[in-house]
Amino acid sequence: MHQFNLDLDGAMDWVVEYHQEVETRFLDGLKRVPSWGPEIDKNMEEYIYGLANWPRCNDCWNFESGRYFGKHGLEFQKTRWVPLLPKVVDDPNAKARRENVVVPLFFASEADKPREEVIV
């Protein structure tokens, strides 16, 4: 958002467009993979499948590991709705600049769950 001076909706649109571009380039590249014979082609097919599957595996790990979403990861993975956590200024006298803001990673309790949400 900061790099391209976008609001939240603009950032989401950018991500969708970027994903489509990368996906198209990858699929177009698959059409141009040369053949090196049956044995090497089989190994290349397995390697390329691993490359194609890696982003999906990474996505699952992000939600299922507990690192980013705590015990709510599976719920967020299923619904694709992630609450926006409030920014908390560490020092009340400081300006709400990036270096002064603390963003909690997990909810301490259900009461701490924010009401505003964003789809990912």
Backbone hydrogen bonds in HBPLUS format (Angstrom, degrees):
<---DONOR---> <-ACCEPTOR-->    atom                        ^
c    i                          cat <-CA-CA->   ^        H-A-AA   ^      H-
h    n   atom  resd res      DA  || num        DHA   H-A  angle D-A-AA Bond
n    s   type  num  typ     dist DA aas  dist angle  dist       angle   num
A0005-ASN N   A0001-MET O   2.88 MM   4  5.42 105.2  2.45 131.4 146.5     1
A0006-LEU N   A0001-MET O   2.84 MM   5  4.63 153.3  1.91 130.8 139.2     2
A0005-ASN N   A0002-HIS O   3.35 MM   3  4.91 155.9  2.41  93.6 100.5     3
A0011-ALA N   A0007-ASP O   2.87 MM   4  6.10 153.1  1.94 154.3 162.2     4
A0012-MET N   A0008-LEU O   2.98 MM   4  6.26 158.9  2.02 151.5 156.8     5
A0013-ASP N   A0009-ASP O   2.94 MM   4  6.20 159.8  1.98 149.9 155.6     6
A0014-TRP N   A0010-GLY O   2.91 MM   4  6.13 152.6  1.99 143.7 151.4     7
A0015-VAL N   A0011-ALA O   2.95 MM   4  6.24 157.9  2.00 150.1 155.4     8
A0016-VAL N   A0012-MET O   3.02 MM   4  6.29 162.3  2.05 152.0 156.3     9
A0017-GLU N   A0013-ASP O   2.98 MM   4  6.20 166.8  2.00 152.1 155.7    10
A0018-TYR N   A0014-TRP O   2.83 MM   4  5.99 162.3  1.86 152.8 158.2    11
A0019-HIS N   A0015-VAL O   2.87 MM   4  6.01 161.6  1.90 150.8 155.8    12
A0020-GLN N   A0016-VAL O   3.01 MM   4  6.25 161.5  2.04 150.4 155.1    13
A0021-GLU N   A0017-GLU O   2.99 MM   4  6.23 154.2  2.06 146.9 154.1    14
A0022-VAL N   A0018-TYR O   2.95 MM   4  6.22 163.9  1.97 155.3 158.8    15
A0023-GLU N   A0019-HIS O   2.88 MM   4  6.02 165.3  1.90 153.9 158.6    16
A0024-THR N   A0020-GLN O   2.95 MM   4  6.05 160.7  1.98 145.3 150.6    17
A0025-ARG N   A0021-GLU O   3.00 MM   4  6.24 163.0  2.03 149.8 154.2    18
A0026-PHE N   A0022-VAL O   2.93 MM   4  6.15 160.0  1.98 151.7 157.1    19
A0027-LEU N   A0023-GLU O   2.94 MM   4  6.16 170.9  1.95 156.5 158.5    20
A0028-ASP N   A0024-THR O   2.87 MM   4  5.99 156.5  1.93 149.8 156.9    21
A0029-GLY N   A0025-ARG O   2.90 MM   4  6.03 151.0  1.99 142.5 150.7    22
A0030-LEU N   A0026-PHE O   3.01 MM   4  6.36 143.0  2.15 145.9 156.0    23
A0031-LYS N   A0028-ASP O   3.17 MM   3  5.39 130.8  2.43 100.0 112.0    24
A0032-ARG N   A0029-GLY O   2.98 MM   3  5.22 146.6  2.10 104.8 115.1    25
A0033-VAL N   A0030-LEU O   3.41 MM   3  5.46 172.8  2.42 106.0 107.7    26
A0041-ASP N   A0037-GLY O   2.82 MM   4  5.78 161.1  1.86 163.6 170.0    27
A0042-LYS N   A0038-PRO O   3.04 MM   4  6.11 151.4  2.12 141.5 147.7    28
A0043-ASN N   A0039-GLU O   3.25 MM   4  6.58 159.9  2.29 145.8 150.5    29
A0044-MET N   A0040-ILE O   2.79 MM   4  6.05 159.4  1.83 155.9 162.4    30
A0045-GLU N   A0041-ASP O   2.85 MM   4  6.00 153.3  1.92 145.3 152.6    31
A0046-GLU N   A0042-LYS O   3.12 MM   4  6.40 157.1  2.17 146.6 151.8    32
A0047-TYR N   A0043-ASN O   2.95 MM   4  6.20 157.3  2.00 147.8 154.5    33
A0048-ILE N   A0044-MET O   2.81 MM   4  5.97 168.1  1.83 156.2 158.9    34
A0049-TYR N   A0045-GLU O   2.93 MM   4  6.05 152.1  2.01 142.3 150.5    35
A0050-GLY N   A0046-GLU O   3.06 MM   4  6.31 151.2  2.15 141.4 148.7    36
A0051-LEU N   A0047-TYR O   3.00 MM   4  6.42 151.0  2.09 146.1 154.3    37
A0052-ALA N   A0048-ILE O   2.86 MM   4  6.12 158.8  1.91 151.7 157.4    38
A0053-ASN N   A0049-TYR O   2.87 MM   4  6.01 146.4  1.98 146.3 155.6    39
A0054-TRP N   A0050-GLY O   3.00 MM   4  5.99 134.5  2.22 142.5 152.5    40
A0057-CYS N   A0053-ASN O   3.03 MM   4  6.32 158.2  2.08 156.3 163.3    41
A0058-ASN N   A0054-TRP O   2.90 MM   4  6.13 159.0  1.95 157.5 163.4    42
A0059-ASP N   A0055-PRO O   2.92 MM   4  6.15 154.9  1.99 145.8 152.4    43
A0060-CYS N   A0056-ARG O   3.00 MM   4  6.29 164.6  2.02 152.5 155.5    44
A0061-TRP N   A0057-CYS O   2.95 MM   4  6.18 164.1  1.97 151.4 155.9    45
A0062-ASN N   A0058-ASN O   2.99 MM   4  6.20 158.6  2.03 150.1 155.3    46
A0063-PHE N   A0060-CYS O   3.16 MM   3  5.44 124.6  2.49 102.6 115.3    47
A0064-GLU N   A0060-CYS O   2.83 MM   4  5.91 162.0  1.86 159.7 165.9    48
A0065-SER N   A0061-TRP O   2.91 MM   4  5.38 152.0  1.99 149.2 149.3    49
A0070-GLY N   A0066-GLY O   3.15 MM   4  4.13 135.4  2.36 111.4 112.2    50
A0072-HIS N   A0069-PHE O   3.06 MM   3  5.54 147.6  2.17 140.5 139.0    51
A0076-PHE N   A0072-HIS O   2.99 MM   4  6.27 163.1  2.02 159.5 164.8    52
A0077-GLN N   A0073-GLY O   2.79 MM   4  5.96 151.2  1.87 149.2 158.2    53
A0078-LYS N   A0074-LEU O   3.01 MM   4  6.14 152.9  2.08 141.3 147.6    54
A0079-THR N   A0075-GLU O   2.97 MM   4  6.17 172.0  1.97 156.7 158.6    55
A0080-ARG N   A0076-PHE O   2.67 MM   4  5.06 143.2  1.80 135.6 146.0    56
A0120-VAL N   A0080-ARG O   2.89 MM  40  5.46 160.3  1.92 153.6 159.7    57
A0082-VAL N   A0118-VAL O   2.92 MM  36  5.56 169.9  1.93 165.3 162.1    58
A0118-VAL N   A0082-VAL O   3.07 MM  36  5.56 160.1  2.11 137.1 142.8    59
A0084-LEU N   A0116-GLU O   3.11 MM  32  5.94 162.1  2.15 135.0 140.5    60
A0088-VAL N   A0102-VAL O   3.12 MM  14  5.19 163.8  2.15 147.9 151.5    61
A0102-VAL N   A0088-VAL O   2.73 MM  14  5.19 175.1  1.73 158.6 160.4    62
A0090-ASP N   A0100-ASN O   3.13 MM  10  6.04 163.9  2.16 172.5 177.5    63
A0094-ALA N   A0091-ASP O   2.87 MM   3  5.30 158.2  1.92 118.5 125.9    64
A0097-ARG N   A0095-LYS O   2.74 MM   2  5.52 139.0  1.91 106.2  93.0    65
A0100-ASN N   A0097-ARG O   2.90 MM   3  5.40 150.0  1.99 117.7 127.3    66
A0101-VAL N   A0098-ARG O   3.37 MM   3  5.44 164.5  2.39 105.8 110.4    67
A0112-ASP N   A0109-SER O   2.99 MM   3  5.36 146.3  2.11 106.8 116.7    68
A0113-LYS N   A0110-GLU O   3.09 MM   3  5.38 161.0  2.13 109.0 115.0    69
